[in-house]
Amino acid sequence: MLGNNASYDGQSFYQPTNFSSTLLPLTYAGANSNDSAFCDPGSLKDVDVRGKVVLCSESRGFSGVVDKGQEVKNGGGAAMILMNPESFGNITAAYLHVLPASDVTYADGLNIKAYINSTSSPMATILFDGTVFGVPYAPQLAYFSSRGPSLASPGILKPDIIGPGVDILAAWLYAVTNVGSFNSSYNAEIIVPQGVDVQGFLNRVSADHVVRSPIAVLFA
């Protein structure tokens, strides 16, 4: 939430319960240098981020997303807003950050930048609502998914079948890993079983209806 009462939805796997809803000073990490815009390690040494919410860009950065948050934290920053690159479209991602943070779309990031440039005292905070259920994402497709049409058969739409592959969460007890009392995972490690489930479903449909064409299987 910004000081002008505008608010934008974002994501974070790290959900602190004690982060204040009080507005804090907001700054753009790249206001003085393009090199600091991405909050790469060591890039904020000459930027005053103490006690501030820091807007960082994800595109073209040379460090991981969590490393960017660590750089903000090392400089005394209170929180981070991570602006996705334009190629990500409307997709945001949740990361296990080391400080209060939120991942926002490129369009929302531009609006936040515009607000910062419109006032001498930009303010912001992050409100953590936990997992929100029932949000309709269809017919969106993740930015990293393949696009069509098929070069070999332009008349066939691609992708012709998709399955869940983003924002899949899982957790297990310490007895499985023997590391701590609780563990969790996100994205890649959990996506693979989902892909296996989709393939298994298709195999079952094909086995039960041996006369079905491939197109009929896809629409089963």
SEVEX-227947 format. One record per atom (N, C-alpha, C): atom name; residue number from 1; x, y, z; residue in three letters. Coordinates in steps of 0.02 Angstrom, whole numbers, plus 50000, padded with zeros to 5 digits. Layout:
BEGIN
CA, NUM, X, Y, Z, ALA
...
***
This chain:
BEGIN
N, 1, 50042, 49941, 50000, MET
CA, 1, 50000, 50000, 50000, MET
C, 1, 50044, 50062, 50000, MET
N, 2, 50026, 50111, 49958, LEU
CA, 2, 50066, 50171, 49951, LEU
C, 2, 50036, 50229, 49991, LEU
N, 3, 50075, 50281, 49997, GLY
CA, 3, 50053, 50340, 50034, GLY
C, 3, 49996, 50377, 50001, GLY
N, 4, 49984, 50365, 49937, ASN
CA, 4, 49927, 50396, 49902, ASN
C, 4, 49865, 50352, 49903, ASN
N, 5, 49866, 50301, 49946, ASN
CA, 5, 49811, 50253, 49956, ASN
C, 5, 49804, 50203, 49899, ASN
N, 6, 49848, 50204, 49850, ALA
CA, 6, 49847, 50153, 49798, ALA
C, 6, 49875, 50088, 49827, ALA
N, 7, 49848, 50032, 49805, SER
CA, 7, 49872, 49968, 49829, SER
C, 7, 49879, 49919, 49771, SER
N, 8, 49926, 49874, 49776, TYR
CA, 8, 49940, 49826, 49723, TYR
C, 8, 49950, 49757, 49754, TYR
N, 9, 49925, 49706, 49720, ASP
CA, 9, 49932, 49638, 49744, ASP
C, 9, 50001, 49610, 49725, ASP
N, 10, 50031, 49574, 49770, GLY
CA, 10, 50094, 49542, 49757, GLY
C, 10, 50097, 49475, 49791, GLY
N, 11, 50155, 49443, 49790, GLN
CA, 11, 50163, 49378, 49821, GLN
C, 11, 50227, 49373, 49860, GLN
N, 12, 50226, 49332, 49911, SER
CA, 12, 50286, 49317, 49950, SER
C, 12, 50274, 49252, 49988, SER
N, 13, 50324, 49208, 49986, PHE
CA, 13, 50320, 49146, 50024, PHE
C, 13, 50334, 49160, 50098, PHE
N, 14, 50370, 49215, 50111, TYR
CA, 14, 50385, 49235, 50179, TYR
C, 14, 50329, 49280, 50204, TYR
N, 15, 50294, 49259, 50256, GLN
CA, 15, 50236, 49295, 50281, GLN
C, 15, 50245, 49313, 50354, GLN
N, 16, 50280, 49368, 50369, PRO
CA, 16, 50290, 49387, 50439, PRO
C, 16, 50225, 49408, 50472, PRO
N, 17, 50219, 49392, 50535, THR
CA, 17, 50157, 49410, 50572, THR
C, 17, 50165, 49474, 50612, THR
N, 18, 50226, 49499, 50617, ASN
CA, 18, 50239, 49557, 50659, ASN
C, 18, 50262, 49618, 50620, ASN
N, 19, 50252, 49619, 50554, PHE
CA, 19, 50273, 49677, 50515, PHE
C, 19, 50219, 49731, 50520, PHE
N, 20, 50240, 49790, 50539, SER
CA, 20, 50193, 49845, 50552, SER
C, 20, 50159, 49869, 50488, SER
N, 21, 50095, 49887, 50494, SER
CA, 21, 50058, 49915, 50438, SER
C, 21, 50070, 49990, 50431, SER
N, 22, 50111, 50018, 50475, THR
CA, 22, 50127, 50089, 50472, THR
C, 22, 50167, 50105, 50409, THR
N, 23, 50150, 50159, 50375, LEU
CA, 23, 50185, 50179, 50315, LEU
C, 23, 50258, 50197, 50331, LEU
N, 24, 50303, 50174, 50288, LEU
CA, 24, 50375, 50187, 50295, LEU
C, 24, 50400, 50225, 50234, LEU
N, 25, 50457, 50259, 50240, PRO
CA, 25, 50485, 50292, 50181, PRO
C, 25, 50498, 50242, 50125, PRO
N, 26, 50483, 50262, 50064, LEU
CA, 26, 50490, 50219, 50005, LEU
C, 26, 50543, 50248, 49959, LEU
N, 27, 50587, 50206, 49933, THR
CA, 27, 50638, 50230, 49887, THR
C, 27, 50648, 50181, 49831, THR
N, 28, 50670, 50206, 49773, TYR
CA, 28, 50687, 50164, 49716, TYR
C, 28, 50762, 50154, 49716, TYR
N, 29, 50784, 50092, 49717, ALA
CA, 29, 50856, 50077, 49722, ALA
C, 29, 50896, 50106, 49665, ALA
N, 30, 50865, 50115, 49606, GLY
CA, 30, 50901, 50139, 49548, GLY
C, 30, 50893, 50213, 49536, GLY
N, 31, 50872, 50251, 49586, ALA
CA, 31, 50860, 50322, 49576, ALA
C, 31, 50925, 50359, 49559, ALA
N, 32, 50981, 50337, 49586, ASN
CA, 32, 51044, 50371, 49574, ASN
C, 32, 51091, 50335, 49526, ASN
N, 33, 51078, 50270, 49515, SER
CA, 33, 51123, 50231, 49473, SER
C, 33, 51086, 50170, 49446, SER
N, 34, 51095, 50156, 49381, ASN
CA, 34, 51066, 50096, 49352, ASN
C, 34, 51095, 50033, 49383, ASN
N, 35, 51157, 50038, 49406, ASP
CA, 35, 51190, 49979, 49435, ASP
C, 35, 51156, 49956, 49499, ASP
N, 36, 51127, 50003, 49536, SER
CA, 36, 51096, 49986, 49599, SER
C, 36, 51022, 49967, 49592, SER
N, 37, 50994, 49975, 49532, ALA
CA, 37, 50923, 49963, 49522, ALA
C, 37, 50904, 49891, 49536, ALA
N, 38, 50951, 49844, 49525, PHE
CA, 38, 50936, 49774, 49532, PHE
C, 38, 50955, 49745, 49600, PHE
N, 39, 50981, 49788, 49644, CYS
CA, 39, 50996, 49768, 49713, CYS
C, 39, 51042, 49707, 49716, CYS
N, 40, 51089, 49704, 49669, ASP
CA, 40, 51138, 49650, 49670, ASP
C, 40, 51185, 49658, 49730, ASP
N, 41, 51217, 49605, 49752, PRO
CA, 41, 51262, 49610, 49809, PRO
C, 41, 51314, 49666, 49801, PRO
N, 42, 51318, 49710, 49851, GLY
CA, 42, 51365, 49765, 49851, GLY
C, 42, 51342, 49827, 49814, GLY
N, 43, 51285, 49824, 49780, SER
CA, 43, 51263, 49880, 49739, SER
C, 43, 51231, 49936, 49779, SER
N, 44, 51211, 49923, 49841, LEU
CA, 44, 51176, 49974, 49880, LEU
C, 44, 51221, 50007, 49933, LEU
N, 45, 51286, 49997, 49927, LYS
CA, 45, 51332, 50024, 49978, LYS
C, 45, 51330, 50100, 49981, LYS
N, 46, 51312, 50132, 49926, ASP
CA, 46, 51309, 50205, 49925, ASP
C, 46, 51238, 50231, 49923, ASP
N, 47, 51189, 50187, 49937, VAL
CA, 47, 51119, 50206, 49936, VAL
C, 47, 51092, 50200, 50008, VAL
N, 48, 51059, 50253, 50031, ASP
CA, 48, 51032, 50253, 50099, ASP
C, 48, 50964, 50218, 50098, ASP
N, 49, 50962, 50156, 50122, VAL
CA, 49, 50899, 50119, 50124, VAL
C, 49, 50877, 50105, 50196, VAL
N, 50, 50910, 50134, 50244, ARG
CA, 50, 50896, 50119, 50314, ARG
C, 50, 50824, 50136, 50333, ARG
N, 51, 50788, 50085, 50358, GLY
CA, 51, 50720, 50095, 50381, GLY
C, 51, 50670, 50106, 50325, GLY
N, 52, 50689, 50093, 50263, LYS
CA, 52, 50646, 50108, 50206, LYS
C, 52, 50620, 50045, 50172, LYS
N, 53, 50565, 50053, 50136, VAL
CA, 53, 50542, 50003, 50089, VAL
C, 53, 50577, 50017, 50023, VAL
N, 54, 50611, 49967, 49995, VAL
CA, 54, 50654, 49978, 49936, VAL
C, 54, 50624, 49942, 49876, VAL
N, 55, 50615, 49980, 49822, LEU
CA, 55, 50591, 49951, 49758, LEU
C, 55, 50652, 49929, 49718, LEU
N, 56, 50655, 49865, 49702, CYS
CA, 56, 50710, 49837, 49662, CYS
C, 56, 50683, 49807, 49598, CYS
N, 57, 50723, 49808, 49545, SER
CA, 57, 50705, 49777, 49482, SER
C, 57, 50735, 49707, 49478, SER
N, 58, 50696, 49660, 49452, GLU
CA, 58, 50722, 49592, 49446, GLU
C, 58, 50758, 49581, 49380, GLU
N, 59, 50735, 49613, 49326, SER
CA, 59, 50763, 49600, 49260, SER
C, 59, 50837, 49621, 49257, SER
N, 60, 50876, 49582, 49220, ARG
CA, 60, 50947, 49596, 49207, ARG
C, 60, 50991, 49593, 49269, ARG
N, 61, 50963, 49572, 49324, GLY
CA, 61, 51004, 49567, 49384, GLY
C, 61, 51049, 49506, 49381, GLY
N, 62, 51106, 49509, 49415, PHE
CA, 62, 51153, 49454, 49412, PHE
C, 62, 51149, 49410, 49475, PHE
N, 63, 51103, 49425, 49519, SER
CA, 63, 51097, 49386, 49580, SER
C, 63, 51027, 49357, 49585, SER
N, 64, 51021, 49308, 49630, GLY
CA, 64, 50956, 49278, 49642, GLY
C, 64, 50910, 49327, 49678, GLY
N, 65, 50846, 49311, 49675, VAL
CA, 65, 50796, 49355, 49706, VAL
C, 65, 50808, 49362, 49781, VAL
N, 66, 50822, 49307, 49814, VAL
CA, 66, 50833, 49310, 49886, VAL
C, 66, 50896, 49350, 49902, VAL
N, 67, 50947, 49346, 49859, ASP
CA, 67, 51008, 49385, 49869, ASP
C, 67, 50995, 49460, 49866, ASP
N, 68, 50948, 49480, 49824, LYS
CA, 68, 50930, 49550, 49820, LYS
C, 68, 50901, 49574, 49886, LYS
N, 69, 50857, 49532, 49915, GLY
CA, 69, 50829, 49549, 49980, GLY
C, 69, 50882, 49552, 50034, GLY
N, 70, 50932, 49508, 50029, GLN
CA, 70, 50986, 49508, 50078, GLN
C, 70, 51027, 49572, 50073, GLN
N, 71, 51036, 49598, 50011, GLU
CA, 71, 51072, 49661, 50002, GLU
C, 71, 51034, 49718, 50034, GLU
N, 72, 50968, 49718, 50025, VAL
CA, 72, 50926, 49770, 50057, VAL
C, 72, 50931, 49764, 50132, VAL
N, 73, 50927, 49704, 50157, LYS
CA, 73, 50930, 49692, 50230, LYS
C, 73, 50998, 49713, 50257, LYS
N, 74, 51052, 49697, 50222, ASN
CA, 74, 51119, 49716, 50244, ASN
C, 74, 51126, 49791, 50250, ASN
N, 75, 51090, 49828, 50208, GLY
CA, 75, 51094, 49901, 50210, GLY
C, 75, 51047, 49932, 50261, GLY
N, 76, 51010, 49890, 50298, GLY
CA, 76, 50965, 49915, 50348, GLY
C, 76, 50895, 49928, 50323, GLY
N, 77, 50880, 49905, 50262, GLY
CA, 77, 50813, 49914, 50234, GLY
C, 77, 50761, 49876, 50273, GLY
N, 78, 50700, 49904, 50276, ALA
CA, 78, 50646, 49872, 50315, ALA
C, 78, 50608, 49821, 50274, ALA
N, 79, 50603, 49832, 50209, ALA
CA, 79, 50564, 49787, 50166, ALA
C, 79, 50584, 49798, 50093, ALA
N, 80, 50563, 49753, 50050, MET
CA, 80, 50580, 49758, 49979, MET
C, 80, 50518, 49745, 49936, MET
N, 81, 50510, 49785, 49884, ILE
CA, 81, 50461, 49772, 49831, ILE
C, 81, 50501, 49752, 49769, ILE
N, 82, 50487, 49694, 49743, LEU
CA, 82, 50524, 49668, 49685, LEU
C, 82, 50482, 49676, 49623, LEU
N, 83, 50507, 49716, 49576, MET
CA, 83, 50471, 49730, 49513, MET
C, 83, 50493, 49681, 49459, MET
N, 84, 50445, 49642, 49434, ASN
CA, 84, 50461, 49593, 49382, ASN
C, 84, 50478, 49626, 49316, ASN
N, 85, 50515, 49592, 49273, PRO
CA, 85, 50527, 49618, 49205, PRO
C, 85, 50463, 49615, 49164, PRO
N, 86, 50461, 49654, 49111, GLU
CA, 86, 50401, 49657, 49069, GLU
C, 86, 50383, 49590, 49039, GLU
N, 87, 50433, 49549, 49025, SER
CA, 87, 50420, 49484, 48993, SER
C, 87, 50381, 49436, 49037, SER
N, 88, 50377, 49449, 49102, PHE
CA, 88, 50340, 49406, 49148, PHE
C, 88, 50265, 49415, 49142, PHE
N, 89, 50243, 49468, 49108, GLY
CA, 89, 50172, 49481, 49101, GLY
C, 89, 50138, 49494, 49167, GLY
N, 90, 50081, 49462, 49178, ASN
CA, 90, 50042, 49472, 49239, ASN
C, 90, 50058, 49420, 49293, ASN
N, 91, 50109, 49380, 49282, ILE
CA, 91, 50126, 49328, 49329, ILE
C, 91, 50174, 49354, 49383, ILE
N, 92, 50158, 49340, 49445, THR
CA, 92, 50203, 49355, 49501, THR
C, 92, 50223, 49289, 49534, THR
N, 93, 50274, 49291, 49574, ALA
CA, 93, 50298, 49229, 49605, ALA
C, 93, 50310, 49240, 49679, ALA
N, 94, 50306, 49187, 49717, ALA
CA, 94, 50319, 49190, 49789, ALA
C, 94, 50388, 49161, 49803, ALA
N, 95, 50427, 49198, 49842, TYR
CA, 95, 50495, 49176, 49859, TYR
C, 95, 50502, 49175, 49935, TYR
N, 96, 50546, 49133, 49960, LEU
CA, 96, 50560, 49130, 50031, LEU
C, 96, 50612, 49183, 50048, LEU
N, 97, 50589, 49244, 50057, HIS
CA, 97, 50633, 49301, 50067, HIS
C, 97, 50663, 49301, 50137, HIS
N, 98, 50713, 49344, 50146, VAL
CA, 98, 50747, 49351, 50210, VAL
C, 98, 50723, 49413, 50247, VAL
N, 99, 50676, 49449, 50218, LEU
CA, 99, 50647, 49508, 50248, LEU
C, 99, 50577, 49517, 50219, LEU
N, 100, 50535, 49559, 50249, PRO
CA, 100, 50469, 49571, 50220, PRO
C, 100, 50475, 49595, 50148, PRO
N, 101, 50442, 49562, 50102, ALA
CA, 101, 50450, 49578, 50031, ALA
C, 101, 50388, 49557, 49993, ALA
N, 102, 50380, 49586, 49933, SER
CA, 102, 50324, 49569, 49890, SER
C, 102, 50346, 49573, 49818, SER
N, 103, 50325, 49525, 49778, ASP
CA, 103, 50341, 49522, 49706, ASP
C, 103, 50281, 49551, 49668, ASP
N, 104, 50292, 49603, 49628, VAL
CA, 104, 50237, 49635, 49591, VAL
C, 104, 50250, 49633, 49517, VAL
N, 105, 50198, 49644, 49477, THR
CA, 105, 50205, 49642, 49405, THR
C, 105, 50244, 49704, 49380, THR
N, 106, 50265, 49699, 49318, TYR
CA, 106, 50301, 49755, 49287, TYR
C, 106, 50257, 49818, 49285, TYR
N, 107, 50194, 49809, 49266, ALA
CA, 107, 50148, 49866, 49261, ALA
C, 107, 50139, 49899, 49329, ALA
N, 108, 50130, 49859, 49381, ASP
CA, 108, 50121, 49888, 49448, ASP
C, 108, 50186, 49921, 49471, ASP
N, 109, 50243, 49891, 49453, GLY
CA, 109, 50307, 49922, 49470, GLY
C, 109, 50315, 49990, 49439, GLY
N, 110, 50293, 49998, 49377, LEU
CA, 110, 50296, 50064, 49345, LEU
C, 110, 50253, 50114, 49381, LEU
N, 111, 50194, 50092, 49404, ASN
CA, 111, 50151, 50137, 49442, ASN
C, 111, 50183, 50158, 49508, ASN
N, 112, 50217, 50112, 49540, ILE
CA, 112, 50251, 50128, 49602, ILE
C, 112, 50309, 50176, 49590, ILE
N, 113, 50345, 50165, 49535, LYS
CA, 113, 50398, 50212, 49516, LYS
C, 113, 50370, 50282, 49504, LYS
N, 114, 50314, 50285, 49468, ALA
CA, 114, 50283, 50350, 49453, ALA
C, 114, 50263, 50386, 49518, ALA
N, 115, 50238, 50348, 49566, TYR
CA, 115, 50219, 50378, 49630, TYR
C, 115, 50281, 50405, 49665, TYR
N, 116, 50336, 50367, 49665, ILE
CA, 116, 50398, 50390, 49697, ILE
C, 116, 50421, 50456, 49667, ILE
N, 117, 50415, 50461, 49601, ASN
CA, 117, 50438, 50522, 49567, ASN
C, 117, 50390, 50581, 49574, ASN
N, 118, 50329, 50567, 49599, SER
CA, 118, 50278, 50619, 49602, SER
C, 118, 50278, 50657, 49668, SER
N, 119, 50316, 50634, 49717, THR
CA, 119, 50314, 50666, 49782, THR
C, 119, 50384, 50667, 49813, THR
N, 120, 50394, 50714, 49856, SER
CA, 120, 50459, 50720, 49890, SER
C, 120, 50465, 50673, 49949, SER
N, 121, 50408, 50645, 49971, SER
CA, 121, 50409, 50600, 50029, SER
C, 121, 50366, 50538, 50016, SER
N, 122, 50388, 50496, 49970, PRO
CA, 122, 50349, 50435, 49956, PRO
C, 122, 50349, 50388, 50016, PRO
N, 123, 50292, 50356, 50027, MET
CA, 123, 50284, 50311, 50083, MET
C, 123, 50251, 50246, 50059, MET
N, 124, 50263, 50192, 50095, ALA
CA, 124, 50232, 50128, 50077, ALA
C, 124, 50239, 50079, 50135, ALA
N, 125, 50200, 50027, 50131, THR
CA, 125, 50206, 49970, 50176, THR
C, 125, 50181, 49908, 50140, THR
N, 126, 50191, 49851, 50169, ILE
CA, 126, 50168, 49788, 50141, ILE
C, 126, 50120, 49755, 50191, ILE
N, 127, 50061, 49739, 50168, LEU
CA, 127, 50011, 49706, 50209, LEU
C, 127, 50010, 49632, 50190, LEU
N, 128, 50024, 49589, 50238, PHE
CA, 128, 50028, 49517, 50224, PHE
C, 128, 49962, 49483, 50243, PHE
N, 129, 49929, 49453, 50195, ASP
CA, 129, 49863, 49422, 50205, ASP
C, 129, 49865, 49346, 50205, ASP
N, 130, 49925, 49317, 50203, GLY
CA, 130, 49928, 49244, 50200, GLY
C, 130, 49907, 49218, 50132, GLY
N, 131, 49893, 49154, 50129, THR
CA, 131, 49871, 49124, 50066, THR
C, 131, 49799, 49144, 50051, THR
N, 132, 49788, 49169, 49991, VAL
CA, 132, 49721, 49190, 49970, VAL
C, 132, 49693, 49137, 49922, VAL
N, 133, 49636, 49110, 49939, PHE
CA, 133, 49606, 49057, 49898, PHE
C, 133, 49552, 49085, 49852, PHE
N, 134, 49537, 49047, 49800, GLY
CA, 134, 49481, 49063, 49756, GLY
C, 134, 49494, 49118, 49706, GLY
N, 135, 49558, 49135, 49694, VAL
CA, 135, 49574, 49186, 49645, VAL
C, 135, 49576, 49153, 49576, VAL
N, 136, 49534, 49175, 49529, PRO
CA, 136, 49534, 49144, 49462, PRO
C, 136, 49593, 49167, 49420, PRO
N, 137, 49637, 49121, 49403, TYR
CA, 137, 49695, 49137, 49362, TYR
C, 137, 49685, 49122, 49288, TYR
N, 138, 49640, 49075, 49273, ALA
CA, 138, 49628, 49057, 49203, ALA
C, 138, 49601, 49118, 49166, ALA
N, 139, 49617, 49128, 49102, PRO
CA, 139, 49657, 49084, 49059, PRO
C, 139, 49730, 49106, 49054, PRO
N, 140, 49761, 49128, 49107, GLN
CA, 140, 49831, 49149, 49105, GLN
C, 140, 49878, 49089, 49098, GLN
N, 141, 49935, 49103, 49068, LEU
CA, 141, 49987, 49052, 49060, LEU
C, 141, 50053, 49082, 49083, LEU
N, 142, 50092, 49043, 49119, ALA
CA, 142, 50155, 49067, 49146, ALA
C, 142, 50201, 49091, 49090, ALA
N, 143, 50241, 49142, 49104, TYR
CA, 143, 50284, 49173, 49053, TYR
C, 143, 50334, 49124, 49024, TYR
N, 144, 50353, 49072, 49063, PHE
CA, 144, 50405, 49026, 49040, PHE
C, 144, 50375, 48967, 49000, PHE
N, 145, 50309, 48965, 48993, SER
CA, 145, 50278, 48911, 48955, SER
C, 145, 50284, 48923, 48880, SER
N, 146, 50282, 48869, 48842, SER
CA, 146, 50289, 48875, 48769, SER
C, 146, 50228, 48909, 48739, SER
N, 147, 50238, 48940, 48682, ARG
CA, 147, 50185, 48974, 48647, ARG
C, 147, 50174, 48943, 48578, ARG
N, 148, 50116, 48954, 48550, GLY
CA, 148, 50099, 48927, 48484, GLY
C, 148, 50093, 48983, 48433, GLY
N, 149, 50069, 48967, 48374, PRO
CA, 149, 50048, 48899, 48353, PRO
C, 149, 50108, 48855, 48337, PRO
N, 150, 50095, 48791, 48326, SER
CA, 150, 50148, 48744, 48309, SER
C, 150, 50177, 48762, 48241, SER
N, 151, 50243, 48765, 48236, LEU
CA, 151, 50275, 48780, 48172, LEU
C, 151, 50264, 48724, 48121, LEU
N, 152, 50260, 48662, 48146, ALA
CA, 152, 50250, 48606, 48101, ALA
C, 152, 50178, 48602, 48076, ALA
N, 153, 50131, 48620, 48120, SER
CA, 153, 50060, 48617, 48102, SER
C, 153, 50026, 48680, 48127, SER
N, 154, 50030, 48735, 48089, PRO
CA, 154, 50003, 48800, 48112, PRO
C, 154, 49929, 48798, 48130, PRO
N, 155, 49893, 48750, 48104, GLY
CA, 155, 49822, 48746, 48119, GLY
C, 155, 49807, 48717, 48187, GLY
N, 156, 49857, 48691, 48221, ILE
CA, 156, 49847, 48661, 48287, ILE
C, 156, 49872, 48709, 48340, ILE
N, 157, 49829, 48727, 48386, LEU
CA, 157, 49848, 48773, 48439, LEU
C, 157, 49898, 48740, 48487, LEU
N, 158, 49946, 48778, 48509, LYS
CA, 158, 49994, 48755, 48558, LYS
C, 158, 50001, 48809, 48612, LYS
N, 159, 50008, 48790, 48676, PRO
CA, 159, 50006, 48721, 48701, PRO
C, 159, 49936, 48692, 48697, PRO
N, 160, 49931, 48629, 48679, ASP
CA, 160, 49865, 48597, 48672, ASP
C, 160, 49841, 48565, 48736, ASP
N, 161, 49886, 48557, 48783, ILE
CA, 161, 49865, 48532, 48849, ILE
C, 161, 49913, 48561, 48901, ILE
N, 162, 49886, 48583, 48957, ILE
CA, 162, 49928, 48611, 49009, ILE
C, 162, 49905, 48583, 49077, ILE
N, 163, 49948, 48588, 49125, GLY
CA, 163, 49932, 48567, 49193, GLY
C, 163, 49961, 48616, 49243, GLY
N, 164, 49942, 48610, 49306, PRO
CA, 164, 49967, 48657, 49357, PRO
C, 164, 50043, 48656, 49360, PRO
N, 165, 50074, 48715, 49364, GLY
CA, 165, 50146, 48717, 49366, GLY
C, 165, 50174, 48777, 49402, GLY
N, 166, 50131, 48819, 49430, VAL
CA, 166, 50152, 48879, 49465, VAL
C, 166, 50114, 48883, 49531, VAL
N, 167, 50149, 48907, 49583, ASP
CA, 167, 50118, 48916, 49648, ASP
C, 167, 50092, 48851, 49678, ASP
N, 168, 50129, 48798, 49669, ILE
CA, 168, 50113, 48734, 49701, ILE
C, 168, 50156, 48728, 49763, ILE
N, 169, 50125, 48724, 49821, LEU
CA, 169, 50161, 48723, 49884, LEU
C, 169, 50158, 48654, 49915, LEU
N, 170, 50207, 48638, 49955, ALA
CA, 170, 50207, 48575, 49991, ALA
C, 170, 50246, 48583, 50056, ALA
N, 171, 50231, 48542, 50105, ALA
CA, 171, 50267, 48544, 50168, ALA
C, 171, 50271, 48473, 50196, ALA
N, 172, 50322, 48461, 50238, TRP
CA, 172, 50329, 48395, 50268, TRP
C, 172, 50362, 48402, 50336, TRP
N, 173, 50356, 48349, 50375, LEU
CA, 173, 50383, 48349, 50443, LEU
C, 173, 50458, 48338, 50443, LEU
N, 174, 50490, 48355, 50498, TYR
CA, 174, 50563, 48350, 50504, TYR
C, 174, 50586, 48278, 50496, TYR
N, 175, 50542, 48229, 50511, ALA
CA, 175, 50563, 48159, 50508, ALA
C, 175, 50585, 48139, 50438, ALA
N, 176, 50562, 48176, 50388, VAL
CA, 176, 50581, 48160, 50319, VAL
C, 176, 50651, 48184, 50304, VAL
N, 177, 50669, 48242, 50329, THR
CA, 177, 50732, 48274, 50312, THR
C, 177, 50782, 48277, 50369, THR
N, 178, 50757, 48270, 50431, ASN
CA, 178, 50800, 48275, 50490, ASN
C, 178, 50833, 48344, 50496, ASN
N, 179, 50803, 48394, 50465, VAL
CA, 179, 50829, 48462, 50469, VAL
C, 179, 50774, 48506, 50498, VAL
N, 180, 50782, 48526, 50562, GLY
CA, 180, 50732, 48568, 50593, GLY
C, 180, 50668, 48530, 50607, GLY
N, 181, 50617, 48567, 50630, SER
CA, 181, 50554, 48536, 50648, SER
C, 181, 50501, 48543, 50594, SER
N, 182, 50518, 48579, 50540, PHE
CA, 182, 50470, 48591, 50487, PHE
C, 182, 50507, 48612, 50425, PHE
N, 183, 50481, 48594, 50367, ASN
CA, 183, 50513, 48613, 50305, ASN
C, 183, 50460, 48627, 50253, ASN
N, 184, 50479, 48662, 50201, SER
CA, 184, 50431, 48679, 50148, SER
C, 184, 50467, 48685, 50082, SER
N, 185, 50430, 48682, 50028, SER
CA, 185, 50460, 48688, 49962, SER
C, 185, 50411, 48723, 49916, SER
N, 186, 50437, 48746, 49860, TYR
CA, 186, 50396, 48787, 49815, TYR
C, 186, 50421, 48777, 49744, TYR
N, 187, 50374, 48773, 49698, ASN
CA, 187, 50387, 48773, 49626, ASN
C, 187, 50420, 48709, 49600, ASN
N, 188, 50483, 48714, 49576, ALA
CA, 188, 50511, 48661, 49533, ALA
C, 188, 50508, 48592, 49564, ALA
N, 189, 50523, 48586, 49628, GLU
CA, 189, 50524, 48521, 49660, GLU
C, 189, 50455, 48489, 49662, GLU
N, 190, 50403, 48531, 49660, ILE
CA, 190, 50335, 48506, 49667, ILE
C, 190, 50300, 48501, 49600, ILE
N, 191, 50325, 48537, 49550, ILE
CA, 191, 50293, 48537, 49485, ILE
C, 191, 50300, 48468, 49452, ILE
N, 192, 50357, 48436, 49460, VAL
CA, 192, 50369, 48372, 49425, VAL
C, 192, 50315, 48320, 49439, VAL
N, 193, 50295, 48308, 49503, PRO
CA, 193, 50241, 48260, 49514, PRO
C, 193, 50177, 48280, 49479, PRO
N, 194, 50164, 48346, 49473, GLN
CA, 194, 50104, 48368, 49439, GLN
C, 194, 50107, 48347, 49365, GLN
N, 195, 50166, 48355, 49335, GLY
CA, 195, 50173, 48335, 49265, GLY
C, 195, 50163, 48260, 49257, GLY
N, 196, 50188, 48222, 49305, VAL
CA, 196, 50178, 48149, 49303, VAL
C, 196, 50105, 48133, 49308, VAL
N, 197, 50067, 48169, 49351, ASP
CA, 197, 49995, 48157, 49358, ASP
C, 197, 49959, 48170, 49292, ASP
N, 198, 49976, 48224, 49257, VAL
CA, 198, 49944, 48239, 49194, VAL
C, 198, 49958, 48184, 49143, VAL
N, 199, 50021, 48163, 49139, GLN
CA, 199, 50039, 48109, 49092, GLN
C, 199, 50004, 48044, 49111, GLN
N, 200, 49999, 48030, 49175, GLY
CA, 200, 49965, 47970, 49197, GLY
C, 200, 49891, 47970, 49179, GLY
N, 201, 49860, 48029, 49185, PHE
CA, 201, 49790, 48035, 49166, PHE
C, 201, 49781, 48021, 49092, PHE
N, 202, 49825, 48048, 49050, LEU
CA, 202, 49819, 48037, 48978, LEU
C, 202, 49830, 47964, 48961, LEU
N, 203, 49877, 47932, 48995, ASN
CA, 203, 49889, 47861, 48983, ASN
C, 203, 49828, 47819, 49001, ASN
N, 204, 49795, 47838, 49056, ARG
CA, 204, 49736, 47801, 49078, ARG
C, 204, 49679, 47809, 49028, ARG
N, 205, 49669, 47870, 49004, VAL
CA, 205, 49616, 47882, 48955, VAL
C, 205, 49630, 47842, 48891, VAL
N, 206, 49693, 47842, 48870, SER
CA, 206, 49711, 47806, 48809, SER
C, 206, 49699, 47731, 48818, SER
N, 207, 49715, 47705, 48877, ALA
CA, 207, 49707, 47633, 48889, ALA
C, 207, 49634, 47613, 48892, ALA
N, 208, 49592, 47656, 48921, ASP
CA, 208, 49521, 47640, 48928, ASP
C, 208, 49483, 47647, 48863, ASP
N, 209, 49509, 47687, 48818, HIS
CA, 209, 49474, 47701, 48755, HIS
C, 209, 49525, 47695, 48698, HIS
N, 210, 49541, 47634, 48680, VAL
CA, 210, 49595, 47623, 48633, VAL
C, 210, 49580, 47649, 48563, VAL
N, 211, 49517, 47663, 48548, VAL
CA, 211, 49501, 47686, 48481, VAL
C, 211, 49502, 47762, 48476, VAL
N, 212, 49514, 47795, 48530, ARG
CA, 212, 49513, 47868, 48530, ARG
C, 212, 49573, 47896, 48493, ARG
N, 213, 49563, 47951, 48458, SER
CA, 213, 49617, 47986, 48425, SER
C, 213, 49654, 48029, 48475, SER
N, 214, 49715, 48052, 48459, PRO
CA, 214, 49751, 48097, 48505, PRO
C, 214, 49712, 48159, 48523, PRO
N, 215, 49676, 48187, 48474, ILE
CA, 215, 49636, 48247, 48488, ILE
C, 215, 49580, 48231, 48538, ILE
N, 216, 49549, 48173, 48530, ALA
CA, 216, 49496, 48153, 48576, ALA
C, 216, 49523, 48145, 48647, ALA
N, 217, 49584, 48119, 48653, VAL
CA, 217, 49614, 48110, 48719, VAL
C, 217, 49625, 48177, 48752, VAL
N, 218, 49647, 48227, 48714, LEU
CA, 218, 49661, 48292, 48743, LEU
C, 218, 49598, 48325, 48771, LEU
N, 219, 49541, 48311, 48741, PHE
CA, 219, 49479, 48342, 48763, PHE
C, 219, 49438, 48296, 48808, PHE
N, 220, 49469, 48242, 48832, ALA
CA, 220, 49433, 48195, 48875, ALA
C, 220, 49418, 48227, 48943, ALA
***
